[in-house]
């Protein structure tokens, strides 16, 4: 499997080793070696999607792509328009319907995902109460951008965080050519061609590799998990803010 150039053969063998891989990711001492033991994650796009579908089934696996664009995205945008003026939110909202000369912001889909993060900003957590950061700062924990031609190797060497995030490479932020999920300074290529599909893969990576959510993104990811994917509803602990936003969006009329 390490040397096969036939993607269908690799995917079939990855299916065959799924149960072993799940034991590996659940073992805290061995979980960080998954990408070393299964390096084809690093050159065959689509393996994260395949493992996630084996964990939860195709119906759950397809929920974000089915529900976000037509149901949740317009509600998130509409809800953000009711908030008190905020420069960061205004910049994201302006990217929803960008002007031709606007080449600096994210595309409409990524902007809407970041608006959801803005509605569920980081909170000070734990006994020591870590310093609260803004939603704009938290966005850096979720997605980053480098221009086409920049060194991916150099970027990875400087990426200190171990929690997964999305790296977008392109001509500009709203014209992305490649998406990668960065895990422990390794770049896992996305099968996705769009921001929404790339985020879908990023979320699924947490389950496939048994990774905890970035602390700054805990409310955000919990909302996506329980409200969009409907995973572990009633089992996962939710903050009052997550419950409040879900109630608001589900009853919201567009």
C-alpha positions as CSV (number, residue, x, y, z in Angstrom):
1,X,0.0,0.0,0.0
2,X,2.9,2.4,0.7
3,X,4.1,2.2,-2.9
4,X,1.0,1.5,-5.0
5,X,0.2,4.2,-7.6
6,X,-3.3,2.9,-8.1
7,X,-5.6,5.0,-5.9
8,X,-8.4,2.4,-6.0
9,X,-6.1,-0.2,-4.6
10,X,-4.9,2.2,-1.8
11,X,-8.5,3.1,-0.9
12,X,-9.5,-0.6,-0.8
13,X,-6.6,-1.5,1.5
14,X,-7.3,1.6,3.7
15,X,-10.9,0.2,4.1
16,X,-9.4,-3.2,5.0
17,X,-7.2,-1.6,7.7
18,X,-9.9,0.7,9.1
19,X,-10.5,-1.2,12.4
20,X,-6.8,-1.4,13.1
21,X,-6.4,2.3,12.4
22,X,-9.3,3.1,14.8
23,X,-7.5,1.2,17.6
24,X,-4.4,3.2,16.8
25,X,-6.0,6.6,17.0
26,X,-7.7,5.8,20.3
27,X,-4.4,4.8,21.9
28,X,-3.0,8.1,23.2
29,X,0.5,6.8,23.1
30,X,0.2,5.7,19.4
31,X,-2.3,8.2,18.0
32,X,0.4,10.6,16.8
33,X,2.0,7.9,14.7
34,X,-1.0,7.4,12.5
35,X,0.3,9.5,9.6
36,X,3.7,7.7,9.9
37,X,2.0,4.3,9.7
38,X,-0.4,5.3,7.0
39,X,1.5,7.9,5.0
40,X,-1.0,7.6,2.0
41,X,-3.1,10.2,3.8
42,X,-0.4,12.6,2.7
43,X,-0.7,11.9,-1.0
44,X,-4.1,10.4,-1.7
45,X,-7.0,12.9,-1.3
46,X,-10.3,11.5,-0.1
47,X,-9.1,9.1,2.6
48,X,-10.4,11.2,5.5
49,X,-13.9,11.3,3.9
50,X,-13.7,7.5,3.4
51,X,-12.8,6.8,7.1
52,X,-15.4,9.2,8.4
53,X,-18.1,7.5,6.2
54,X,-17.1,4.2,7.6
55,X,-17.5,5.5,11.2
56,X,-20.8,7.2,10.7
57,X,-22.3,6.1,7.4
58,X,-22.9,8.0,4.2
59,X,-26.0,9.9,5.4
60,X,-24.2,11.5,8.3
61,X,-21.1,12.1,6.2
62,X,-23.1,14.1,3.6
63,X,-25.0,16.3,6.1
64,X,-22.8,19.4,6.1
65,X,-22.6,19.7,2.4
66,X,-26.3,19.1,2.2
67,X,-27.5,21.4,4.9
68,X,-24.9,24.3,5.2
69,X,-25.2,26.0,1.8
70,X,-29.0,26.3,1.6
71,X,-30.1,26.2,5.2
72,X,-27.5,27.3,7.7
73,X,-25.4,29.8,5.6
74,X,-28.2,32.2,4.8
75,X,-29.4,32.1,8.5
76,X,-25.9,32.8,9.8
77,X,-25.5,35.8,7.4
78,X,-29.0,37.1,8.4
79,X,-28.3,36.8,12.1
80,X,-24.9,38.6,11.8
81,X,-26.6,41.5,10.1
82,X,-28.6,42.1,13.3
83,X,-25.5,42.5,15.5
84,X,-24.0,45.7,16.6
85,X,-21.6,47.1,14.1
86,X,-18.2,45.4,14.2
87,X,-15.4,46.0,11.7
88,X,-14.4,42.3,11.4
89,X,-18.0,41.1,10.9
90,X,-18.6,43.9,8.4
91,X,-15.6,42.8,6.3
92,X,-16.8,39.3,6.2
93,X,-20.3,40.4,5.3
94,X,-19.0,42.5,2.5
95,X,-17.3,39.4,1.1
96,X,-20.7,37.7,0.8
97,X,-21.5,39.9,-2.2
98,X,-18.0,41.2,-3.1
99,X,-17.3,44.1,-5.3
100,X,-15.2,43.3,-8.4
101,X,-12.2,45.2,-7.0
102,X,-12.3,43.3,-3.6
103,X,-9.3,40.9,-3.9
104,X,-8.3,40.7,-0.3
105,X,-11.1,38.9,1.5
106,X,-12.2,35.3,1.6
107,X,-14.8,33.9,-0.8
108,X,-18.5,34.0,0.2
109,X,-18.5,30.4,1.6
110,X,-15.4,30.8,3.8
111,X,-16.7,34.2,5.0
112,X,-20.0,32.7,6.1
113,X,-18.1,29.9,8.0
114,X,-16.1,32.6,9.7
115,X,-19.3,34.5,10.5
116,X,-20.5,31.5,12.4
117,X,-17.3,31.6,14.4
118,X,-18.0,35.3,15.0
119,X,-21.4,34.3,16.5
120,X,-19.7,31.7,18.7
121,X,-16.5,33.5,19.8
122,X,-13.9,32.0,22.2
123,X,-14.5,32.2,25.9
124,X,-12.1,32.2,28.8
125,X,-12.0,28.5,30.0
126,X,-10.5,26.4,32.7
127,X,-9.4,27.2,36.3
128,X,-6.7,29.5,35.2
129,X,-9.0,31.4,32.8
130,X,-6.9,31.7,29.7
131,X,-7.0,35.1,28.1
132,X,-10.0,35.6,25.8
133,X,-9.2,36.2,22.2
134,X,-11.3,37.9,19.5
135,X,-13.1,36.0,16.8
136,X,-10.7,37.5,14.3
137,X,-7.8,36.0,16.2
138,X,-9.6,32.7,16.6
139,X,-10.1,32.6,12.8
140,X,-6.3,32.0,12.6
141,X,-6.8,28.8,14.5
142,X,-9.3,27.6,11.9
143,X,-7.9,28.7,8.5
144,X,-4.8,30.2,7.1
145,X,-3.7,31.4,3.6
146,X,-0.4,31.5,1.7
147,X,0.0,32.7,-1.9
148,X,0.7,30.2,-4.7
149,X,4.4,29.8,-5.0
150,X,5.2,30.2,-1.3
151,X,7.1,27.4,0.3
152,X,4.8,24.9,1.9
153,X,7.8,23.3,3.7
154,X,8.8,26.6,5.3
155,X,5.2,27.2,6.4
156,X,4.9,23.7,8.0
157,X,8.2,24.2,9.9
158,X,6.7,27.4,11.5
159,X,3.2,25.9,12.2
160,X,3.5,25.2,15.8
161,X,-0.1,24.3,16.7
162,X,-0.9,20.5,16.9
163,X,-4.7,21.1,16.5
164,X,-5.8,20.7,12.8
165,X,-6.5,23.7,10.7
166,X,-7.2,24.4,7.0
167,X,-4.4,25.8,4.8
168,X,-5.6,27.5,1.6
169,X,-3.1,28.1,-1.3
170,X,-4.1,30.3,-4.2
171,X,-3.7,33.4,-6.3
172,X,-5.6,35.3,-3.6
173,X,-7.9,34.5,-0.7
174,X,-11.0,34.2,-2.8
175,X,-9.3,32.2,-5.6
176,X,-8.0,29.1,-3.8
177,X,-6.3,26.4,-5.9
178,X,-5.4,23.9,-3.2
179,X,-6.6,23.0,0.3
180,X,-4.6,21.1,2.9
181,X,-5.5,20.0,6.5
182,X,-2.4,20.7,8.6
183,X,-2.0,18.1,11.4
184,X,1.1,18.1,13.6
185,X,3.1,20.0,10.9
186,X,2.1,17.6,8.2
187,X,0.0,18.6,5.2
188,X,-2.9,16.3,4.3
189,X,-4.3,17.2,0.8
190,X,-8.0,17.7,0.6
191,X,-10.1,16.2,-2.1
192,X,-12.3,19.3,-1.9
193,X,-12.4,21.9,-4.6
194,X,-14.5,24.4,-2.6
195,X,-14.2,26.1,0.8
196,X,-17.3,24.4,2.1
197,X,-16.1,20.9,1.1
198,X,-12.6,21.6,2.5
199,X,-14.1,22.7,5.9
200,X,-16.2,19.5,5.8
201,X,-13.0,17.5,5.5
202,X,-11.3,19.5,8.3
203,X,-14.2,18.8,10.7
204,X,-14.1,15.1,9.8
205,X,-10.3,14.9,10.5
206,X,-11.0,15.4,14.2
207,X,-12.9,12.1,14.3
208,X,-10.7,10.2,11.9
209,X,-7.6,11.0,13.9
210,X,-9.3,11.3,17.3
211,X,-8.2,14.9,17.8
212,X,-9.8,17.3,20.3
213,X,-11.1,20.6,19.2
214,X,-8.9,23.7,19.4
215,X,-9.9,25.4,22.7
216,X,-10.6,28.7,21.0
217,X,-12.9,26.9,18.5
218,X,-14.7,24.7,21.1
219,X,-18.2,26.4,20.9
220,X,-17.9,26.7,17.1
221,X,-17.0,23.0,16.5
222,X,-19.5,21.8,19.0
223,X,-22.3,23.7,17.2
224,X,-21.3,22.2,13.9
225,X,-21.1,18.7,15.4
226,X,-24.4,18.7,17.1
227,X,-26.5,21.1,15.0
228,X,-25.3,20.4,11.5
229,X,-24.0,16.8,11.6
230,X,-26.3,15.8,14.4
231,X,-23.6,13.8,16.1
232,X,-23.9,12.9,19.8
233,X,-26.9,15.2,20.5
234,X,-27.7,15.2,24.2
235,X,-24.4,13.5,25.0
236,X,-22.0,16.3,24.1
237,X,-21.8,19.1,26.6
238,X,-23.0,22.4,25.0
239,X,-22.5,25.9,26.3
240,X,-25.6,28.1,26.7
241,X,-24.4,30.2,23.8
242,X,-24.4,27.1,21.5
243,X,-27.9,26.2,22.6
244,X,-29.2,29.7,22.2
245,X,-27.8,30.1,18.7
246,X,-29.2,26.8,17.5
247,X,-32.7,27.8,18.8
248,X,-32.4,31.2,17.1
249,X,-31.2,29.8,13.7
250,X,-33.7,27.0,13.6
251,X,-36.7,29.3,14.1
252,X,-35.3,32.0,11.9
253,X,-37.3,32.8,8.8
254,X,-35.3,34.0,5.8
